[in-house]
Amino acid sequence: TYEAIRISAPLLQKISPERIRNELERILTQPRASDAFRILKDTELLDVFLPELLPMNGCDQPPEYHPEGDVWIHTLLLLDHLKSPTFTLAMGALLHDVGKPATQTFEDRIRFNQHEKVGARTTQDICKRLRLSNEETERIVWLVAQHMRIAVTPDMKESKRKRLVREDGFAELLELMRVDCMASHADLSAYDWIKDYAENIPEEAVRPKPLINGQDLIVLGYAPGPMFKEILTAVEDAQLEGEIDTRDAALERVKSDWPIKPQA
């Protein structure tokens, strides 16, 4: 049967991307997904519809962080740690390290600089090829792009940390971090810190009521334009950092940091 599948594998190119996407969802959201991907690789079906995964096999990782083995082994272990995942989370888990083979360097140790950015671009191409919805694609690409960033959450500025926690996909990103750790060094200390922070910070601290809006800027004499977003974002950052907490303070910050030049 294996040999027959291997011989017929190229015929998969005649199957609609939508059908492949649906079968992929069934595989990824059921238990023992890693076994399915081993079979897909051995029968060369993976060569046809997800060839980007093949370079993971044999792509070594630094043993001090990844005692489990190469990127392929790590990814399969990670899939096994998922618990009834959504399709977007499972795809994010499958593709989170897809950028590693292309970014592997041998310096003081094996490194994969910016692999999350390279992986996000590759993930975008894969999702487009498989005809995933725009909403699914956006979430999966975001998970791949952010999966390294979440580990440094304790060292972020408070404003950036709050912005990350309030993202719609944060719960999936947090779970991706958990399974990523469990499939490698198994140290969950950073995960526990972030989880505790997200669960205990008040909603009003994460999503405070805006102190000012665009109409306030117009009243101050600013002309509507792209600068409005820059100003309002900076004011919200100051609010999230606890530097200002009143409308008057926000207006004073605007006038101080973005002075209006007098007309010639």
C-alpha positions in Angstrom: 0.0 0.0 0.0 2.9 2.4 0.9 4.5 1.7 -2.5 1.2 2.3 -4.3 0.7 5.6 -2.5 4.3 6.7 -3.2 3.9 5.9 -6.9 0.6 7.8 -7.1 1.7 10.7 -5.0 2.2 13.1 -7.9 -1.5 12.7 -8.7 -2.2 14.8 -5.6 -1.5 17.8 -7.8 -4.9 17.2 -9.5 -6.8 17.5 -6.3 -8.3 20.9 -5.4 -6.4 23.0 -2.8 -9.7 23.3 -0.9 -9.9 19.5 -0.5 -6.3 19.2 0.6 -6.9 22.0 3.1 -9.9 20.2 4.6 -8.0 16.9 4.9 -5.1 18.8 6.5 -7.5 20.3 9.1 -8.8 16.8 10.0 -5.2 15.5 10.4 -4.0 18.4 12.5 -6.9 18.7 14.9 -7.1 15.0 15.8 -4.8 13.1 18.1 -1.5 11.5 16.8 -1.0 14.1 14.1 2.7 13.4 14.3 2.1 9.8 13.1 0.1 11.2 10.1 3.0 13.5 9.1 5.5 10.7 9.3 3.4 8.7 6.9 2.9 11.7 4.6 6.7 12.2 4.5 7.5 8.5 4.0 4.9 8.2 1.2 6.2 11.4 -0.5 2.8 13.0 -0.3 4.4 15.8 1.7 6.7 16.5 -1.3 3.6 17.5 -3.3 1.5 19.7 -1.1 3.9 20.9 1.7 7.5 20.7 0.4 8.5 23.6 2.6 8.5 21.1 5.6 11.1 18.7 4.1 14.2 20.8 4.9 13.3 20.6 8.6 14.4 17.0 8.5 18.1 17.0 9.4 18.2 20.7 10.3 20.2 20.5 13.5 19.4 22.7 16.5 21.5 23.8 19.5 21.3 20.9 21.9 21.3 23.2 25.0 17.9 24.4 23.9 16.7 21.5 21.8 17.9 18.2 23.3 15.1 16.5 21.4 16.8 16.7 18.0 16.4 18.5 14.7 13.6 20.8 13.6 11.5 18.0 12.1 11.6 16.0 15.4 10.8 19.1 17.4 7.8 19.9 15.2 6.4 16.4 15.4 6.7 16.4 19.2 5.1 19.8 19.4 2.0 18.5 17.5 1.7 15.7 20.0 1.5 18.2 22.9 -1.5 20.0 21.4 -4.8 19.4 23.1 -7.9 19.6 20.8 -6.4 22.6 18.9 -8.1 24.9 16.6 -7.0 24.6 12.9 -5.2 28.0 13.1 -3.3 27.0 16.2 -2.4 23.6 14.8 -1.2 25.2 11.5 0.8 27.8 13.5 2.4 25.0 15.4 3.2 23.0 12.3 4.8 26.0 10.6 6.2 28.0 13.5 9.8 26.9 12.6 9.4 26.6 8.9 11.9 29.5 8.5 14.7 27.8 10.4 16.4 25.8 7.6 16.8 29.0 5.5 18.3 31.0 8.4 20.5 28.4 10.0 24.0 29.7 10.8 26.9 28.2 12.8 28.4 31.0 15.0 29.2 30.6 18.7 26.4 28.0 18.4 23.7 27.1 15.9 21.5 30.1 15.4 18.4 30.9 13.4 18.4 34.7 13.3 15.0 36.2 12.2 13.6 32.8 11.4 10.2 33.9 12.6 10.1 36.6 9.9 11.2 34.3 7.1 8.8 31.7 8.4 5.9 34.2 8.4 6.5 35.0 4.7 6.7 31.3 3.8 3.5 30.7 5.8 1.8 33.4 3.9 2.6 31.6 0.6 1.5 28.2 1.9 -1.8 29.6 3.2 -2.4 31.3 -0.2 -1.6 28.1 -2.1 -4.0 26.0 0.1 -6.8 28.6 -0.4 -7.2 29.3 3.3 -9.5 32.1 4.2 -8.1 35.6 4.8 -9.0 35.3 8.5 -7.3 32.0 8.9 -4.2 33.2 7.0 -3.9 36.3 9.0 -4.0 34.4 12.3 -1.6 31.7 11.3 0.9 34.1 9.8 0.6 36.2 13.0 1.3 33.2 15.2 4.4 32.3 13.3 5.7 35.9 13.3 5.1 36.3 17.0 6.1 33.0 18.5 9.6 34.2 19.5 8.4 37.5 20.7 6.1 36.1 23.4 9.1 34.6 25.3 10.5 38.1 26.0 7.2 39.4 27.3 8.6 39.9 30.9 11.3 42.3 29.5 8.9 44.3 27.3 7.8 47.8 28.0 4.5 47.8 29.7 2.7 49.3 26.8 3.9 46.7 24.3 3.1 43.9 26.8 -0.4 45.1 27.2 -0.9 45.5 23.5 0.3 41.9 23.0 -2.0 40.5 25.7 -5.0 42.1 24.2 -4.5 40.7 20.7 -7.4 38.5 19.6 -5.0 35.6 19.0 -3.1 35.8 22.3 -4.7 32.7 23.8 -3.5 30.6 20.8 -0.1 32.3 21.0 0.2 31.4 24.6 -0.7 27.8 23.9 1.9 27.7 21.1 4.5 28.9 23.6 3.6 26.1 26.0 3.8 23.3 23.4 7.0 24.8 22.0 8.6 24.6 25.4 7.3 21.1 26.1 8.7 19.9 22.8 12.2 21.2 23.6 13.7 22.2 27.0 10.4 21.7 29.0 11.1 24.9 31.0 7.7 26.5 31.5 8.8 29.3 33.9 8.4 32.1 31.3 5.1 30.6 30.2 3.8 30.5 33.7 4.9 34.2 34.2 3.1 35.4 31.1 0.0 33.3 31.8 -0.3 34.7 35.3 0.2 38.2 34.1 -2.5 37.9 31.4 -5.0 36.3 33.8 -4.6 38.8 36.6 -4.2 42.2 34.9 -7.5 44.1 34.9 -9.3 44.5 31.6 -9.4 48.3 32.1 -5.7 48.4 32.4 -5.2 46.5 29.1 -7.9 48.4 27.2 -8.3 51.8 28.9 -10.8 54.3 27.6 -9.0 56.6 25.2 -8.0 60.0 26.7 -8.3 61.9 23.5 -9.4 61.3 19.8 -8.9 62.8 16.4 -11.5 65.6 17.0 -9.4 66.8 20.0 -6.4 67.1 17.7 -8.4 69.1 15.2 -9.5 71.5 17.9 -5.9 71.9 18.9 -5.1 73.0 15.3 -3.7 69.9 13.8 -4.6 69.1 10.2 -6.1 65.5 9.7 -3.6 63.1 8.2 -1.3 60.2 8.8 0.3 61.9 11.8 -3.0 61.5 13.7 -2.3 57.8 14.1 1.2 58.4 15.3 0.1 60.9 17.9 -2.9 58.9 19.2 -0.7 55.7 19.4 2.0 57.6 21.3 -0.6 59.0 23.7 -2.1 55.6 24.3 1.4 54.2 24.9 2.0 56.8 27.6 -1.4 55.9 29.1 -0.6 52.2 29.1 2.8 52.9 30.7 1.0 54.9 33.5 2.7 58.1 32.6 -0.6 60.0 32.0 -4.1 59.3 33.1 -6.2 62.4 32.4 -7.4 64.2 29.2 -5.6 67.4 30.2 -2.3 65.5 30.6 -2.8 63.9 27.2 -3.4 67.2 25.5 -0.4 68.7 27.2 1.7 65.8 26.0 0.6 66.3 22.4 1.3 70.1 22.5 4.7 69.4 24.0 5.8 66.5 21.7 4.2 67.7 18.5 4.4 71.5 18.5 2.5 73.2 15.8 4.8 75.2 13.6 3.6 78.8 13.0 2.5 79.7 9.5 5.1 81.6 7.4 
